[in-house]
Amino acid sequence: MAQGALKKAKPASAKKPTALGPKRGAKTIAPKKSKLVSQQKMLKKLTSGLTGKTERLLAEKAGHLELLKGTRKDKKKEKEGAKAAKK
């Protein structure tokens, strides 16, 4: 029984990443009702506060992690101190 010629496999084309860096996250739709907007703002504020506290706590325990120097309040105090020193 005669058989036809073997089919050759095509080389797999390697996909190149279009953008360097991290991938984009899932898109979220902002709420339109005023009550939901205020809830969203409060949630974001409280979440960021918890995240900051957690990072500081972990940095204290580790001891060698570096955090950004100062908070907004600390920077304001430094500016006020610098202004007072100039006078």
N, C-alpha and C positions, 0 to 999 in steps of 0.2 A: 504494500500500500504506500503510495507516494504521499509525502507530506510537503506542505509549503515551507518557504523560508521562515526562520524564526524572526519574530518581531523584536526589535531592539527597544529597550526602555528609554524613554526620554530623560535627560538629566533633570533632576529636581532643581527648580530655580529657587535660589535663596532670597527670601524677602528681606529688604533692607529697612531698618526703622526710619520712618519719615522724620520724626522729631527726636532730638536727644533729650535726655533728662527723664524725670518721672512721668508716668502716664497720668492723664487727666482723670479726675474722680467723676462719680456720677453727678449729673446735673440735678439740682433741686429747684423746684418751682416756688417762688416767693408767694406768701399768702397775700390776699387782697383785702380781706376784712380787717378793720382796724383792731379788733380784739385779738385776732390771730397774729397780727403784725407785732403788737406789744408783747404777746407771749413769746414770739420768736426772738425779739430783742433781749428779753429777760433771760431766756434759755441760753442764748449766745454769751451773755455777760457772765452768768453763773458758771457755765461750762468752762469759759476761759479762766475764770478765777480758780476753779478746782484744778485745772490743768497746771496752772502756774504754781499753786501750792504743792501739788504732787511732785513737780519737777524740782522745786527747792528742797523738799524733804528728801528726795532721792539723792540730790547733790550733796546734802549735808551728810547723809549716811555714807556715800561713796568717798567724799572728802577730796577727790582729785578732779571732779568735773568742774568746768568753767561755765559760769552763767554770765549773761550780759550785765555789765556793771550798772547798778542802780535802777530804780524805777522812775516813773514820771515825777513822783513827789520828791524823790531824792535830787533829781536834776533841777527842779524848781528851787529847792533850798540852796543848792550850790550857786545858781544864778543870782539869787537874792543876796547870798553872802559875798559874791564877787562884786555886785553893785554897791553894797555897803562899804566894802574895802576901798573902792575907787573914790568915794566921797571924802 
